[in-house]
Amino acid sequence: MTDKKTIGRDISVEEFDRKFDDGESIIEYLDMDSLRRPGLEPKRVNVDFPTWMVNGLDREARRLGVTRQALIKMWIAEKLG
């Protein structure tokens, strides 16, 4: 018996790393129900806007066919990205 570390489905950590590094699919070894994307968890932020600004946001959101919240997120992401 060896002391090799394994992850799920009896694949060693070394074999998993090799498959990943070689560009092979590793999807069968992942528990898709427990995956998380660090730093992308939603965090609620309250912002007060003057009425004229909300009206402008709503007009632009309607024009683009998105919600006000989606529009604000898109614009902030563009500025931060």
N, C-alpha and C positions, 0 to 999 in steps of 0.2 A: 504494500500500500504506500502511495506517495503522499507528500504534504502539499500537492499543488492546490492552489485556490481555484474554485470553480464558481461560475455564475450561471444560474438557471440551467436547464437542459444539459447539464454535465459538460459544459465547455470550459476550458481553462481560461483564466484571465489573459494568459499569453496568446492563446489561439484566437480569442475574441479581438485582442489588440491587433494581431497580425491580419485577420480578416478585414478589420476596419481600415488599417493602414494600406492594405492592398486594394481597397475599393470594393470589396465583396459586400454583399448584403448581410447585415447583422440583425435585421428586423425580427427574425424568428427568435432571437435571444432576448428581446426587450419586452418588458411588461408595460404595454401601452396604457394601461389604466393608471399607472403611477407616474407617468412622465409629467414634468413641469418645465416651464421655461422661465428660469430665474430672471428677475427684473421686469417681468411682464405681468405680474399680478396687478389687478386693478386697485387703484387707491382713489378714494373719493376726494374731490377738491371742490369747494364751493367758491364761486366767483360772482361778484355782483357787477352787472353791466348796466349802463344807462339805457333807457327805453329805445332811443334812436339807434343804438348799437344792436340791440336784440332784433329790432325791425330789419335792419340791414342784414344781419346774420340769417334771419328767416327768409328774406328775399333770395339771397344767394344760395341757401340750402335748397329752396324750392326749385330754383333754376337748374341746379346740379342734380336734383332728385335724391338728395340725402337728408338725413336729419340734422338738426342744428348741432347736436352733440358730435356727430360724425364730422361735420364741417370744421368745428373748432379743433377736434383732434387732428384732422388732416393738416390744417394750417399751422398748428403748434409743432407737429412732427416735421413739417417742411422747414420751419425756422430753426429747430434744434438739430435736424439731420445735416 
